[in-house]
Amino acid sequence: MPVWRLLNSGRGDGAFNMAVDETLLAHPGPRPVLRIYSWDPSAISLGHAQDPSREVDVEKCSVAGLDLVRRPT
């Protein structure tokens, strides 16, 4: 049974959180990772193939101060 690595990234904006995810995906390491994080500011996370303009009202998100990010997967 593998020993998991705990990564508590704390609070971060959408760009930071997705950059950490992309790095973990590109360099997985020898053990599985459980990553705990939160969004600051709040964010809407879309899948890699989702089109933000079809999923959400981009302008309203901007006015509300919500980050829009795309997951690498």
PQR file with spaces between the fields and no chain letter, atoms N, CA, C, O and H, PARSE charges and radii, in Angstrom:
ATOM       1  N    MET     1       0.843   -1.183    0.000 -0.4000 1.5000
ATOM       2  CA   MET     1       0.000    0.000    0.000 -0.0000 2.0000
ATOM       3  C    MET     1       0.888    1.245    0.000  0.5500 1.7000
ATOM       4  O    MET     1       1.774    1.369    0.846 -0.5500 1.4000
ATOM       5  N    PRO     2       0.659    2.182   -0.951 -0.5600 1.5000
ATOM       6  CA   PRO     2       1.533    3.356   -1.035  0.2800 2.0000
ATOM       7  C    PRO     2       1.320    4.326    0.128  0.5500 1.7000
ATOM       8  O    PRO     2       0.225    4.425    0.681 -0.5500 1.4000
ATOM       9  N    VAL     3       2.370    5.025    0.481 -0.4000 1.5000
ATOM      10  CA   VAL     3       2.286    6.105    1.458 -0.0000 2.0000
ATOM      11  C    VAL     3       2.018    7.394    0.687  0.5500 1.7000
ATOM      12  O    VAL     3       2.761    7.747   -0.228 -0.5500 1.4000
ATOM      13  H    VAL     3       3.260    4.946    0.032  0.4000 1.0000
ATOM      14  N    TRP     4       0.960    8.085    1.062 -0.4000 1.5000
ATOM      15  CA   TRP     4       0.575    9.308    0.374 -0.0000 2.0000
ATOM      16  C    TRP     4       1.363   10.497    0.894  0.5500 1.7000
ATOM      17  O    TRP     4       1.790   10.526    2.048 -0.5500 1.4000
ATOM      18  H    TRP     4       0.356    7.798    1.806  0.4000 1.0000
ATOM      19  N    ARG     5       1.545   11.465    0.029 -0.4000 1.5000
ATOM      20  CA   ARG     5       2.163   12.732    0.399 -0.0000 2.0000
ATOM      21  C    ARG     5       1.050   13.768    0.571  0.5500 1.7000
ATOM      22  O    ARG     5       0.183   13.889   -0.294 -0.5500 1.4000
ATOM      23  H    ARG     5       1.198   11.442   -0.908  0.4000 1.0000
ATOM      24  N    LEU     6       1.065   14.511    1.668 -0.4000 1.5000
ATOM      25  CA   LEU     6       0.081   15.555    1.909 -0.0000 2.0000
ATOM      26  C    LEU     6       0.688   16.896    1.520  0.5500 1.7000
ATOM      27  O    LEU     6       1.762   17.270    1.992 -0.5500 1.4000
ATOM      28  H    LEU     6       1.770   14.413    2.371  0.4000 1.0000
ATOM      29  N    LEU     7      -0.018   17.611    0.652 -0.4000 1.5000
ATOM      30  CA   LEU     7       0.424   18.943    0.233 -0.0000 2.0000
ATOM      31  C    LEU     7      -0.692   19.922    0.559  0.5500 1.7000
ATOM      32  O    LEU     7      -1.714   19.958   -0.127 -0.5500 1.4000
ATOM      33  H    LEU     7      -0.890   17.308    0.268  0.4000 1.0000
ATOM      34  N    ASN     8      -0.495   20.719    1.611 -0.4000 1.5000
ATOM      35  CA   ASN     8      -1.463   21.739    1.988 -0.0000 2.0000
ATOM      36  C    ASN     8      -0.982   23.060    1.409  0.5500 1.7000
ATOM      37  O    ASN     8      -0.104   23.717    1.967 -0.5500 1.4000
ATOM      38  H    ASN     8       0.335   20.689    2.168  0.4000 1.0000
ATOM      39  N    SER     9      -1.573   23.439    0.276 -0.4000 1.5000
ATOM      40  CA   SER     9      -1.143   24.644   -0.443 -0.0000 2.0000
ATOM      41  C    SER     9      -1.741   25.917    0.125  0.5500 1.7000
ATOM      42  O    SER     9      -1.285   27.011   -0.210 -0.5500 1.4000
ATOM      43  H    SER     9      -2.286   22.905   -0.178  0.4000 1.0000
ATOM      44  N    GLY    10      -2.739   25.804    0.966 -0.4000 1.5000
ATOM      45  CA   GLY    10      -3.370   26.995    1.516 -0.0000 2.0000
ATOM      46  C    GLY    10      -4.226   27.719    0.486  0.5500 1.7000
ATOM      47  O    GLY    10      -4.741   27.112   -0.453 -0.5500 1.4000
ATOM      48  H    GLY    10      -3.109   24.916    1.238  0.4000 1.0000
ATOM      49  N    ARG    11      -4.366   29.020    0.678 -0.4000 1.5000
ATOM      50  CA   ARG    11      -5.207   29.832   -0.199 -0.0000 2.0000
ATOM      51  C    ARG    11      -4.391   30.371   -1.374  0.5500 1.7000
ATOM      52  O    ARG    11      -3.226   30.738   -1.220 -0.5500 1.4000
ATOM      53  H    ARG    11      -3.947   29.513    1.441  0.4000 1.0000
ATOM      54  N    GLY    12      -5.018   30.413   -2.542 -0.4000 1.5000
ATOM      55  CA   GLY    12      -4.347   30.962   -3.707 -0.0000 2.0000
ATOM      56  C    GLY    12      -5.346   31.329   -4.778  0.5500 1.7000
ATOM      57  O    GLY    12      -6.473   30.834   -4.780 -0.5500 1.4000
ATOM      58  H    GLY    12      -5.964   30.115   -2.667  0.4000 1.0000
ATOM      59  N    ASP    13      -4.941   32.189   -5.683 -0.4000 1.5000
ATOM      60  CA   ASP    13      -5.838   32.540   -6.782 -0.0000 2.0000
ATOM      61  C    ASP    13      -5.860   31.410   -7.812  0.5500 1.7000
ATOM      62  O    ASP    13      -5.111   30.438   -7.711 -0.5500 1.4000
ATOM      63  H    ASP    13      -4.025   32.590   -5.681  0.4000 1.0000
ATOM      64  N    GLY    14      -6.724   31.562   -8.789 -0.4000 1.5000
ATOM      65  CA   GLY    14      -6.904   30.510   -9.779 -0.0000 2.0000
ATOM      66  C    GLY    14      -5.634   30.159  -10.533  0.5500 1.7000
ATOM      67  O    GLY    14      -5.341   28.982  -10.743 -0.5500 1.4000
ATOM      68  H    GLY    14      -7.333   32.351   -8.872  0.4000 1.0000
ATOM      69  N    ALA    15      -4.881   31.168  -10.942 -0.4000 1.5000
ATOM      70  CA   ALA    15      -3.650   30.913  -11.703 -0.0000 2.0000
ATOM      71  C    ALA    15      -2.648   30.123  -10.866  0.5500 1.7000
ATOM      72  O    ALA    15      -2.017   29.193  -11.368 -0.5500 1.4000
ATOM      73  H    ALA    15      -5.120   32.124  -10.772  0.4000 1.0000
ATOM      74  N    PHE    16      -2.499   30.486   -9.601 -0.4000 1.5000
ATOM      75  CA   PHE    16      -1.566   29.773   -8.732 -0.0000 2.0000
ATOM      76  C    PHE    16      -1.996   28.317   -8.546  0.5500 1.7000
ATOM      77  O    PHE    16      -1.186   27.403   -8.697 -0.5500 1.4000
ATOM      78  H    PHE    16      -3.011   31.241   -9.193  0.4000 1.0000
ATOM      79  N    ASN    17      -3.276   28.105   -8.217 -0.4000 1.5000
ATOM      80  CA   ASN    17      -3.743   26.738   -7.976 -0.0000 2.0000
ATOM      81  C    ASN    17      -3.614   25.857   -9.219  0.5500 1.7000
ATOM      82  O    ASN    17      -3.242   24.689   -9.108 -0.5500 1.4000
ATOM      83  H    ASN    17      -3.934   28.847   -8.095  0.4000 1.0000
ATOM      84  N    MET    18      -3.910   26.392  -10.377 -0.4000 1.5000
ATOM      85  CA   MET    18      -3.788   25.580  -11.591 -0.0000 2.0000
ATOM      86  C    MET    18      -2.323   25.343  -11.949  0.5500 1.7000
ATOM      87  O    MET    18      -1.987   24.289  -12.489 -0.5500 1.4000
ATOM      88  H    MET    18      -4.212   27.342  -10.467  0.4000 1.0000
ATOM      89  N    ALA    19      -1.452   26.300  -11.660 -0.4000 1.5000
ATOM      90  CA   ALA    19      -0.019   26.101  -11.909 -0.0000 2.0000
ATOM      91  C    ALA    19       0.523   24.970  -11.035  0.5500 1.7000
ATOM      92  O    ALA    19       1.331   24.163  -11.495 -0.5500 1.4000
ATOM      93  H    ALA    19      -1.725   27.156  -11.222  0.4000 1.0000
ATOM      94  N    VAL    20       0.084   24.910   -9.780 -0.4000 1.5000
ATOM      95  CA   VAL    20       0.514   23.810   -8.903 -0.0000 2.0000
ATOM      96  C    VAL    20      -0.009   22.488   -9.455  0.5500 1.7000
ATOM      97  O    VAL    20       0.735   21.509   -9.509 -0.5500 1.4000
ATOM      98  H    VAL    20      -0.572   25.566   -9.406  0.4000 1.0000
ATOM      99  N    ASP    21      -1.274   22.445   -9.863 -0.4000 1.5000
ATOM     100  CA   ASP    21      -1.831   21.212  -10.438 -0.0000 2.0000
ATOM     101  C    ASP    21      -1.059   20.773  -11.687  0.5500 1.7000
ATOM     102  O    ASP    21      -0.759   19.590  -11.848 -0.5500 1.4000
ATOM     103  H    ASP    21      -1.878   23.241   -9.819  0.4000 1.0000
ATOM     104  N    GLU    22      -0.741   21.720  -12.564 -0.4000 1.5000
ATOM     105  CA   GLU    22       0.001   21.389  -13.783 -0.0000 2.0000
ATOM     106  C    GLU    22       1.386   20.842  -13.450  0.5500 1.7000
ATOM     107  O    GLU    22       1.856   19.898  -14.084 -0.5500 1.4000
ATOM     108  H    GLU    22      -0.984   22.681  -12.433  0.4000 1.0000
ATOM     109  N    THR    23       2.033   21.436  -12.456 -0.4000 1.5000
ATOM     110  CA   THR    23       3.357   20.959  -12.041 -0.0000 2.0000
ATOM     111  C    THR    23       3.266   19.548  -11.478  0.5500 1.7000
ATOM     112  O    THR    23       4.096   18.699  -11.801 -0.5500 1.4000
ATOM     113  H    THR    23       1.651   22.203  -11.940  0.4000 1.0000
ATOM     114  N    LEU    24       2.268   19.289  -10.641 -0.4000 1.5000
ATOM     115  CA   LEU    24       2.098   17.944  -10.088 -0.0000 2.0000
ATOM     116  C    LEU    24       1.798   16.926  -11.187  0.5500 1.7000
ATOM     117  O    LEU    24       2.259   15.786  -11.127 -0.5500 1.4000
ATOM     118  H    LEU    24       1.593   19.979  -10.378  0.4000 1.0000
ATOM     119  N    LEU    25       1.037   17.334  -12.169 -0.4000 1.5000
ATOM     120  CA   LEU    25       0.717   16.444  -13.282 -0.0000 2.0000
ATOM     121  C    LEU    25       1.951   16.144  -14.129  0.5500 1.7000
ATOM     122  O    LEU    25       2.144   15.010  -14.565 -0.5500 1.4000
ATOM     123  H    LEU    25       0.662   18.259  -12.218  0.4000 1.0000
ATOM     124  N    ALA    26       2.783   17.151  -14.360 -0.4000 1.5000
ATOM     125  CA   ALA    26       3.984   16.982  -15.187 -0.0000 2.0000
ATOM     126  C    ALA    26       5.093   16.233  -14.458  0.5500 1.7000
ATOM     127  O    ALA    26       5.912   15.564  -15.088 -0.5500 1.4000
ATOM     128  H    ALA    26       2.627   18.073  -14.005  0.4000 1.0000
ATOM     129  N    HIS    27       5.120   16.343  -13.133 -0.4000 1.5000
ATOM     130  CA   HIS    27       6.178   15.717  -12.325 -0.0000 2.0000
ATOM     131  C    HIS    27       5.531   14.976  -11.150  0.5500 1.7000
ATOM     132  O    HIS    27       5.575   15.452  -10.016 -0.5500 1.4000
ATOM     133  H    HIS    27       4.455   16.886  -12.621  0.4000 1.0000
ATOM     134  N    PRO    28       4.935   13.818  -11.421 -0.5600 1.5000
ATOM     135  CA   PRO    28       4.125   13.162  -10.394  0.2800 2.0000
ATOM     136  C    PRO    28       4.900   12.635   -9.179  0.5500 1.7000
ATOM     137  O    PRO    28       4.315   12.518   -8.102 -0.5500 1.4000
ATOM     138  N    GLY    29       6.148   12.326   -9.307 -0.4000 1.5000
ATOM     139  CA   GLY    29       6.905   11.813   -8.169 -0.0000 2.0000
ATOM     140  C    GLY    29       6.553   10.366   -7.860  0.5500 1.7000
ATOM     141  O    GLY    29       5.686    9.780   -8.509 -0.5500 1.4000
ATOM     142  H    GLY    29       6.623   12.421  -10.182  0.4000 1.0000
ATOM     143  N    PRO    30       7.219    9.793   -6.874 -0.5600 1.5000
ATOM     144  CA   PRO    30       7.066    8.365   -6.590  0.2800 2.0000
ATOM     145  C    PRO    30       5.826    8.022   -5.761  0.5500 1.7000
ATOM     146  O    PRO    30       5.452    6.852   -5.683 -0.5500 1.4000
ATOM     147  N    ARG    31       5.177    9.019   -5.137 -0.4000 1.5000
ATOM     148  CA   ARG    31       4.029    8.733   -4.268 -0.0000 2.0000
ATOM     149  C    ARG    31       2.809    9.534   -4.698  0.5500 1.7000
ATOM     150  O    ARG    31       2.941   10.631   -5.241 -0.5500 1.4000
ATOM     151  H    ARG    31       5.481    9.969   -5.200  0.4000 1.0000
ATOM     152  N    PRO    32       1.616    8.984   -4.453 -0.5600 1.5000
ATOM     153  CA   PRO    32       0.403    9.758   -4.721  0.2800 2.0000
ATOM     154  C    PRO    32       0.350   10.986   -3.818  0.5500 1.7000
ATOM     155  O    PRO    32       0.914   10.989   -2.724 -0.5500 1.4000
ATOM     156  N    VAL    33      -0.336   12.029   -4.288 -0.4000 1.5000
ATOM     157  CA   VAL    33      -0.410   13.286   -3.544 -0.0000 2.0000
ATOM     158  C    VAL    33      -1.868   13.604   -3.230  0.5500 1.7000
ATOM     159  O    VAL    33      -2.731   13.548   -4.107 -0.5500 1.4000
ATOM     160  H    VAL    33      -0.794   12.027   -5.177  0.4000 1.0000
ATOM     161  N    LEU    34      -2.130   13.939   -1.972 -0.4000 1.5000
ATOM     162  CA   LEU    34      -3.406   14.501   -1.569 -0.0000 2.0000
ATOM     163  C    LEU    34      -3.166   15.990   -1.368  0.5500 1.7000
ATOM     164  O    LEU    34      -2.451   16.402   -0.454 -0.5500 1.4000
ATOM     165  H    LEU    34      -1.430   13.985   -1.260  0.4000 1.0000
ATOM     166  N    ARG    35      -3.777   16.789   -2.239 -0.4000 1.5000
ATOM     167  CA   ARG    35      -3.561   18.234   -2.173 -0.0000 2.0000
ATOM     168  C    ARG    35      -4.790   18.921   -1.612  0.5500 1.7000
ATOM     169  O    ARG    35      -5.910   18.692   -2.069 -0.5500 1.4000
ATOM     170  H    ARG    35      -4.357   16.454   -2.981  0.4000 1.0000
ATOM     171  N    ILE    36      -4.568   19.765   -0.616 -0.4000 1.5000
ATOM     172  CA   ILE    36      -5.640   20.540   -0.003 -0.0000 2.0000
ATOM     173  C    ILE    36      -5.352   22.012   -0.282  0.5500 1.7000
ATOM     174  O    ILE    36      -4.252   22.500   -0.022 -0.5500 1.4000
ATOM     175  H    ILE    36      -3.658   19.951   -0.244  0.4000 1.0000
ATOM     176  N    TYR    37      -6.361   22.719   -0.817 -0.4000 1.5000
ATOM     177  CA   TYR    37      -6.181   24.136   -1.117 -0.0000 2.0000
ATOM     178  C    TYR    37      -7.530   24.825   -1.106  0.5500 1.7000
ATOM     179  O    TYR    37      -8.571   24.170   -1.037 -0.5500 1.4000
ATOM     180  H    TYR    37      -7.254   22.323   -1.028  0.4000 1.0000
ATOM     181  N    SER    38      -7.511   26.136   -1.174 -0.4000 1.5000
ATOM     182  CA   SER    38      -8.742   26.905   -1.311 -0.0000 2.0000
ATOM     183  C    SER    38      -8.493   28.065   -2.269  0.5500 1.7000
ATOM     184  O    SER    38      -7.354   28.415   -2.578 -0.5500 1.4000
ATOM     185  H    SER    38      -6.665   26.668   -1.231  0.4000 1.0000
ATOM     186  N    TRP    39      -9.582   28.637   -2.719 -0.4000 1.5000
ATOM     187  CA   TRP    39      -9.522   29.723   -3.693 -0.0000 2.0000
ATOM     188  C    TRP    39      -9.599   31.075   -2.991  0.5500 1.7000
ATOM     189  O    TRP    39     -10.428   31.277   -2.103 -0.5500 1.4000
ATOM     190  H    TRP    39     -10.507   28.352   -2.468  0.4000 1.0000
ATOM     191  N    ASP    40      -8.731   31.998   -3.397 -0.4000 1.5000
ATOM     192  CA   ASP    40      -8.793   33.372   -2.902 -0.0000 2.0000
ATOM     193  C    ASP    40      -8.275   34.296   -3.985  0.5500 1.7000
ATOM     194  O    ASP    40      -7.060   34.434   -4.125 -0.5500 1.4000
ATOM     195  H    ASP    40      -8.058   31.834   -4.118  0.4000 1.0000
ATOM     196  N    PRO    41      -9.144   34.937   -4.762 -0.5600 1.5000
ATOM     197  CA   PRO    41     -10.582   35.039   -4.570  0.2800 2.0000
ATOM     198  C    PRO    41     -11.294   33.754   -5.006  0.5500 1.7000
ATOM     199  O    PRO    41     -10.681   32.850   -5.574 -0.5500 1.4000
ATOM     200  N    SER    42     -12.589   33.693   -4.729 -0.4000 1.5000
ATOM     201  CA   SER    42     -13.386   32.550   -5.170 -0.0000 2.0000
ATOM     202  C    SER    42     -13.218   32.369   -6.669  0.5500 1.7000
ATOM     203  O    SER    42     -12.966   33.326   -7.401 -0.5500 1.4000
ATOM     204  H    SER    42     -13.087   34.427   -4.267  0.4000 1.0000
ATOM     205  N    ALA    43     -13.364   31.115   -7.118 -0.4000 1.5000
ATOM     206  CA   ALA    43     -13.126   30.833   -8.535 -0.0000 2.0000
ATOM     207  C    ALA    43     -14.106   29.802   -9.060  0.5500 1.7000
ATOM     208  O    ALA    43     -14.657   28.994   -8.313 -0.5500 1.4000
ATOM     209  H    ALA    43     -13.569   30.338   -6.524  0.4000 1.0000
ATOM     210  N    ILE    44     -14.303   29.854  -10.344 -0.4000 1.5000
ATOM     211  CA   ILE    44     -15.038   28.819  -11.055 -0.0000 2.0000
ATOM     212  C    ILE    44     -14.002   28.053  -11.855  0.5500 1.7000
ATOM     213  O    ILE    44     -13.278   28.624  -12.670 -0.5500 1.4000
ATOM     214  H    ILE    44     -13.856   30.511  -10.951  0.4000 1.0000
ATOM     215  N    SER    45     -13.943   26.762  -11.613 -0.4000 1.5000
ATOM     216  CA   SER    45     -12.963   25.900  -12.260 -0.0000 2.0000
ATOM     217  C    SER    45     -13.652   25.112  -13.370  0.5500 1.7000
ATOM     218  O    SER    45     -14.569   24.331  -13.116 -0.5500 1.4000
ATOM     219  H    SER    45     -14.532   26.298  -10.951  0.4000 1.0000
ATOM     220  N    LEU    46     -13.205   25.325  -14.584 -0.4000 1.5000
ATOM     221  CA   LEU    46     -13.783   24.642  -15.742 -0.0000 2.0000
ATOM     222  C    LEU    46     -12.848   23.536  -16.219  0.5500 1.7000
ATOM     223  O    LEU    46     -11.631   23.616  -16.051 -0.5500 1.4000
ATOM     224  H    LEU    46     -12.461   25.959  -14.790  0.4000 1.0000
ATOM     225  N    GLY    47     -13.432   22.515  -16.812 -0.4000 1.5000
ATOM     226  CA   GLY    47     -12.639   21.429  -17.365 -0.0000 2.0000
ATOM     227  C    GLY    47     -11.842   21.882  -18.579  0.5500 1.7000
ATOM     228  O    GLY    47     -12.141   22.909  -19.189 -0.5500 1.4000
ATOM     229  H    GLY    47     -14.421   22.450  -16.949  0.4000 1.0000
ATOM     230  N    HIS    48     -10.837   21.109  -18.916 -0.4000 1.5000
ATOM     231  CA   HIS    48      -9.921   21.436  -20.012 -0.0000 2.0000
ATOM     232  C    HIS    48     -10.654   21.739  -21.319  0.5500 1.7000
ATOM     233  O    HIS    48     -10.266   22.653  -22.047 -0.5500 1.4000
ATOM     234  H    HIS    48     -10.594   20.275  -18.421  0.4000 1.0000
ATOM     235  N    ALA    49     -11.700   20.988  -21.618 -0.4000 1.5000
ATOM     236  CA   ALA    49     -12.376   21.143  -22.907 -0.0000 2.0000
ATOM     237  C    ALA    49     -13.599   22.060  -22.849  0.5500 1.7000
ATOM     238  O    ALA    49     -14.259   22.272  -23.866 -0.5500 1.4000
ATOM     239  H    ALA    49     -12.015   20.246  -21.027  0.4000 1.0000
ATOM     240  N    GLN    50     -13.905   22.599  -21.683 -0.4000 1.5000
ATOM     241  CA   GLN    50     -15.070   23.467  -21.582 -0.0000 2.0000
ATOM     242  C    GLN    50     -14.768   24.868  -22.115  0.5500 1.7000
ATOM     243  O    GLN    50     -13.660   25.382  -21.965 -0.5500 1.4000
ATOM     244  H    GLN    50     -13.369   22.427  -20.856  0.4000 1.0000
ATOM     245  N    ASP    51     -15.772   25.465  -22.736 -0.4000 1.5000
ATOM     246  CA   ASP    51     -15.673   26.825  -23.267 -0.0000 2.0000
ATOM     247  C    ASP    51     -16.313   27.776  -22.262  0.5500 1.7000
ATOM     248  O    ASP    51     -17.526   27.728  -22.058 -0.5500 1.4000
ATOM     249  H    ASP    51     -16.672   25.047  -22.858  0.4000 1.0000
ATOM     250  N    PRO    52     -15.510   28.646  -21.624 -0.5600 1.5000
ATOM     251  CA   PRO    52     -16.068   29.529  -20.598  0.2800 2.0000
ATOM     252  C    PRO    52     -17.273   30.338  -21.081  0.5500 1.7000
ATOM     253  O    PRO    52     -18.222   30.531  -20.321 -0.5500 1.4000
ATOM     254  N    SER    53     -17.255   30.811  -22.319 -0.4000 1.5000
ATOM     255  CA   SER    53     -18.354   31.639  -22.817 -0.0000 2.0000
ATOM     256  C    SER    53     -19.655   30.848  -22.975  0.5500 1.7000
ATOM     257  O    SER    53     -20.733   31.437  -23.045 -0.5500 1.4000
ATOM     258  H    SER    53     -16.484   30.654  -22.937  0.4000 1.0000
ATOM     259  N    ARG    54     -19.558   29.526  -23.033 -0.4000 1.5000
ATOM     260  CA   ARG    54     -20.757   28.693  -23.138 -0.0000 2.0000
ATOM     261  C    ARG    54     -21.229   28.199  -21.772  0.5500 1.7000
ATOM     262  O    ARG    54     -22.375   27.774  -21.627 -0.5500 1.4000
ATOM     263  H    ARG    54     -18.682   29.047  -22.976  0.4000 1.0000
ATOM     264  N    GLU    55     -20.358   28.253  -20.782 -0.4000 1.5000
ATOM     265  CA   GLU    55     -20.674   27.689  -19.469 -0.0000 2.0000
ATOM     266  C    GLU    55     -21.127   28.732  -18.448  0.5500 1.7000
ATOM     267  O    GLU    55     -21.990   28.450  -17.617 -0.5500 1.4000
ATOM     268  H    GLU    55     -19.427   28.598  -20.900  0.4000 1.0000
ATOM     269  N    VAL    56     -20.555   29.924  -18.506 -0.4000 1.5000
ATOM     270  CA   VAL    56     -20.845   30.954  -17.504 -0.0000 2.0000
ATOM     271  C    VAL    56     -20.944   32.315  -18.180  0.5500 1.7000
ATOM     272  O    VAL    56     -20.526   32.483  -19.326 -0.5500 1.4000
ATOM     273  H    VAL    56     -19.853   30.153  -19.181  0.4000 1.0000
ATOM     274  N    ASP    57     -21.493   33.272  -17.469 -0.4000 1.5000
ATOM     275  CA   ASP    57     -21.507   34.649  -17.950 -0.0000 2.0000
ATOM     276  C    ASP    57     -20.179   35.270  -17.511  0.5500 1.7000
ATOM     277  O    ASP    57     -20.033   35.685  -16.362 -0.5500 1.4000
ATOM     278  H    ASP    57     -21.833   33.136  -16.539  0.4000 1.0000
ATOM     279  N    VAL    58     -19.224   35.329  -18.422 -0.4000 1.5000
ATOM     280  CA   VAL    58     -17.863   35.756  -18.117 -0.0000 2.0000
ATOM     281  C    VAL    58     -17.847   37.175  -17.540  0.5500 1.7000
ATOM     282  O    VAL    58     -17.120   37.442  -16.582 -0.5500 1.4000
ATOM     283  H    VAL    58     -19.343   34.992  -19.356  0.4000 1.0000
ATOM     284  N    GLU    59     -18.638   38.084  -18.110 -0.4000 1.5000
ATOM     285  CA   GLU    59     -18.640   39.464  -17.622 -0.0000 2.0000
ATOM     286  C    GLU    59     -19.181   39.547  -16.195  0.5500 1.7000
ATOM     287  O    GLU    59     -18.626   40.271  -15.369 -0.5500 1.4000
ATOM     288  H    GLU    59     -19.228   37.867  -18.887  0.4000 1.0000
ATOM     289  N    LYS    60     -20.249   38.821  -15.899 -0.4000 1.5000
ATOM     290  CA   LYS    60     -20.799   38.834  -14.534 -0.0000 2.0000
ATOM     291  C    LYS    60     -19.799   38.260  -13.533  0.5500 1.7000
ATOM     292  O    LYS    60     -19.707   38.744  -12.405 -0.5500 1.4000
ATOM     293  H    LYS    60     -20.699   38.233  -16.570  0.4000 1.0000
ATOM     294  N    CYS    61     -19.056   37.240  -13.936 -0.4000 1.5000
ATOM     295  CA   CYS    61     -18.030   36.678  -13.059 -0.0000 2.0000
ATOM     296  C    CYS    61     -16.962   37.724  -12.759  0.5500 1.7000
ATOM     297  O    CYS    61     -16.519   37.863  -11.619 -0.5500 1.4000
ATOM     298  H    CYS    61     -19.131   36.848  -14.852  0.4000 1.0000
ATOM     299  N    SER    62     -16.558   38.450  -13.781 -0.4000 1.5000
ATOM     300  CA   SER    62     -15.549   39.489  -13.606 -0.0000 2.0000
ATOM     301  C    SER    62     -16.040   40.581  -12.665  0.5500 1.7000
ATOM     302  O    SER    62     -15.311   41.007  -11.770 -0.5500 1.4000
ATOM     303  H    SER    62     -16.919   38.338  -14.707  0.4000 1.0000
ATOM     304  N    VAL    63     -17.275   41.036  -12.865 -0.4000 1.5000
ATOM     305  CA   VAL    63     -17.851   42.076  -12.018 -0.0000 2.0000
ATOM     306  C    VAL    63     -17.950   41.590  -10.568  0.5500 1.7000
ATOM     307  O    VAL    63     -17.754   42.367   -9.634 -0.5500 1.4000
ATOM     308  H    VAL    63     -17.868   40.691  -13.592  0.4000 1.0000
ATOM     309  N    ALA    64     -18.256   40.301  -10.386 -0.4000 1.5000
ATOM     310  CA   ALA    64     -18.397   39.739   -9.045 -0.0000 2.0000
ATOM     311  C    ALA    64     -17.044   39.427   -8.394  0.5500 1.7000
ATOM     312  O    ALA    64     -16.987   39.047   -7.224 -0.5500 1.4000
ATOM     313  H    ALA    64     -18.416   39.670  -11.145  0.4000 1.0000
ATOM     314  N    GLY    65     -15.957   39.588   -9.156 -0.4000 1.5000
ATOM     315  CA   GLY    65     -14.631   39.316   -8.606 -0.0000 2.0000
ATOM     316  C    GLY    65     -14.270   37.847   -8.558  0.5500 1.7000
ATOM     317  O    GLY    65     -13.403   37.445   -7.783 -0.5500 1.4000
ATOM     318  H    GLY    65     -16.003   39.896  -10.106  0.4000 1.0000
ATOM     319  N    LEU    66     -14.925   37.041   -9.381 -0.4000 1.5000
ATOM     320  CA   LEU    66     -14.641   35.607   -9.441 -0.0000 2.0000
ATOM     321  C    LEU    66     -13.555   35.319  -10.472  0.5500 1.7000
ATOM     322  O    LEU    66     -13.601   35.825  -11.593 -0.5500 1.4000
ATOM     323  H    LEU    66     -15.630   37.367  -10.011  0.4000 1.0000
ATOM     324  N    ASP    67     -12.591   34.511  -10.087 -0.4000 1.5000
ATOM     325  CA   ASP    67     -11.597   34.020  -11.050 -0.0000 2.0000
ATOM     326  C    ASP    67     -12.254   32.950  -11.920  0.5500 1.7000
ATOM     327  O    ASP    67     -13.087   32.183  -11.437 -0.5500 1.4000
ATOM     328  H    ASP    67     -12.553   34.100   -9.176  0.4000 1.0000
ATOM     329  N    LEU    68     -11.891   32.897  -13.172 -0.4000 1.5000
ATOM     330  CA   LEU    68     -12.254   31.787  -14.059 -0.0000 2.0000
ATOM     331  C    LEU    68     -10.967   31.078  -14.416  0.5500 1.7000
ATOM     332  O    LEU    68     -10.034   31.696  -14.929 -0.5500 1.4000
ATOM     333  H    LEU    68     -11.215   33.520  -13.565  0.4000 1.0000
ATOM     334  N    VAL    69     -10.908   29.783  -14.147 -0.4000 1.5000
ATOM     335  CA   VAL    69      -9.709   29.023  -14.459 -0.0000 2.0000
ATOM     336  C    VAL    69     -10.087   27.750  -15.203  0.5500 1.7000
ATOM     337  O    VAL    69     -11.214   27.265  -15.103 -0.5500 1.4000
ATOM     338  H    VAL    69     -11.665   29.281  -13.729  0.4000 1.0000
ATOM     339  N    ARG    70      -9.144   27.229  -15.937 -0.4000 1.5000
ATOM     340  CA   ARG    70      -9.334   25.974  -16.650 -0.0000 2.0000
ATOM     341  C    ARG    70      -8.380   24.943  -16.076  0.5500 1.7000
ATOM     342  O    ARG    70      -7.170   25.161  -16.006 -0.5500 1.4000
ATOM     343  H    ARG    70      -8.228   27.623  -16.019  0.4000 1.0000
ATOM     344  N    ARG    71      -8.943   23.825  -15.669 -0.4000 1.5000
ATOM     345  CA   ARG    71      -8.126   22.726  -15.140 -0.0000 2.0000
ATOM     346  C    ARG    71      -7.305   22.107  -16.268  0.5500 1.7000
ATOM     347  O    ARG    71      -7.725   22.122  -17.425 -0.5500 1.4000
ATOM     348  H    ARG    71      -9.926   23.648  -15.725  0.4000 1.0000
ATOM     349  N    PRO    72      -6.142   21.567  -15.934 -0.5600 1.5000
ATOM     350  CA   PRO    72      -5.327   20.936  -16.979  0.2800 2.0000
ATOM     351  C    PRO    72      -5.871   19.583  -17.429  0.5500 1.7000
ATOM     352  O    PRO    72      -5.358   19.007  -18.388 -0.5500 1.4000
ATOM     353  N    THR    73      -6.884   19.071  -16.766 -0.4000 1.5000
ATOM     354  CA   THR    73      -7.446   17.763  -17.128 -0.0000 2.0000
ATOM     355  C    THR    73      -8.898   17.900  -17.512  0.5500 1.7000
ATOM     356  O    THR    73      -9.544   16.907  -17.848 -0.5500 1.4000
ATOM     357  H    THR    73      -7.300   19.538  -15.987  0.4000 1.0000
